[in-house]
Amino acid sequence: MSGALISRATAHHYGMVKEQGIGVGTVIELTRSGQVIPKIERVITPQTPQIPEHCPSCGSDLAWDSDYLYCLNTTQCPAQIENSIEHFFRVLANNDGFGGKTIQKLHTAGIGSVYAIYQLTLEDLIGMGFGEKTAQNLLAQRQLSQSLAIEDWRFLGAFGIHRMGLGNCERLLQHYRLTDIFQLTVDDIISIEGFADKTAAAVVECLAKIKDDFQQLYQLGFNLNTTPLLSEQQQNHSPIAGKIIVFTGTMIHGKRDTMAQQAKRLGAKVATSVTGKTDFLVTGTDVGAAKIAAATEKGVQVISEDEYWALLS
C-alpha cells in the first residue's frame, strides 16, 4: 500500500471490535493515515468477533468500562504489575534503563512494586542475574529519577490513576496540594472544571487504592516542583500572568522545559501549539518562517527569547 507492506492494522479498543464486527474472516478497507499509520477505514464484511472473557495474563474475569475491557485483578496480575512499574518510570521521563525486559526480569525475581525497586542494593541486582555494570547503571538511573526535578503533576500521573492523564493531574493540582488530594470527595473533584461525575468517582476510588504506595514513594524525597494554585496565580502581578504562551525553537539562555515551568509559576498558561487565543509566541533559533507567519496572521505577538527575558525583567 503506497509502497509499504502492511502486516497489521489495529482496532483502538474492544468496543470498536464489538461494534464493527472485527473477527476472523472480516473484510476491511485500509488506508494509511497521514501516509504512515495503517487505519481501518471501514468494515466491508463483518464477522462475529472473538472477545476474551478472561485476562490472558492471570486468567481473571474481565469487565467492561465504556469501550474498554479491564482485568480487575490489579494487585496480582503479572502484566498489570509489570506495566504499572514501567509506566511509573516512563512518565517520570527523567531516567533511562527501566524498560520492559528489565522490569520483567525484576518481577520474575520477586519484585512486585516500584517501592521495592527503590530498596534494591547492588548485591541484590547482581544476585538477580544482572551484570555488575548493568546493576550500577540501574542504580544510577534510579538515583536520577529522584534527584532530577520534575513537576508534581507528572509524579502523580506516574501512578496510572484511572481517567487521570497528565492534563487532568495538572488541573487537579492547580486546585489542591499534592499531599491533600487523598482527602478529597467526589463533590470536591466535580467542582473542578473538566471533571464529570463518573470521572470524579473513579479518581476518588483509585486514589484510595494507591494511597499507601504513594506515601511510601513520596517519603523517599523526590525533587518535585510544586504546581501553583489558581488562587495564587490570580494574585500574581507578573507581566505574563494570565497570558497563553508557546515556546518554539532552540533556546540559548535556558531549556524550553525550564522556561515553561517558570512561566507557569508566574501565572502564565503554556501551550504547545499556536491558536487565535495565544498571546505570545516566544522564538529561539531554527524556527521556520512559515510558523512565524502563521502566528502573525492569527494576531499572535511574536517575540524573541531575549525580548521574553526583557519582558520578565
Beta strands, then each sheet from edge to edge (+ up, - down):
strand 1: 27-33
strand 2: 37-45
strand 3: 62-65
strand 4: 68-71
strand 5: 150-151
strand 6: 224-225
strand 7: 244-248
strand 8: 269-271
strand 9: 280-283
strand 10: 301-304
sheet 1: 1+ 2-
sheet 2: 3+ 4-
sheet 3: 5+ 6+
sheet 4: 8+ 7+ 9+ 10+
end
